[in-house]
Amino acid sequence: MNNKITVYVSSFDPGCMYCQMARDYFLSKHLMFTEIDVVEEEEARKALMKKLGTRPFMLPTIQIGNTILSGWDPVEVEKNLC
């Protein structure tokens, strides 16, 4: 798989269980990913909001290649990793 994986999370809610589930999933699959805190990194947040357009913003937001998934859905993640 050559698609870059980025996981957008929030330090505002460090106990976000869905964010942790996403982290654990990628780690268990030995997949490299970049984690971006949308609270601490304002420019990254603005760029993400632009990419999302009118789609809802949920955490975690996961970008796999050019595909953006809002919220944690392991089935959708798996489909997009193929």
ABEGO torsion letter per residue (X at the ends): XABBBBBBBBAABAABAAAAAAAAAAAAAGBBBBBBBAAABAAAAAAAAAAAEABBBBOBBBBBEABBBBEBBAAAAAAAAX
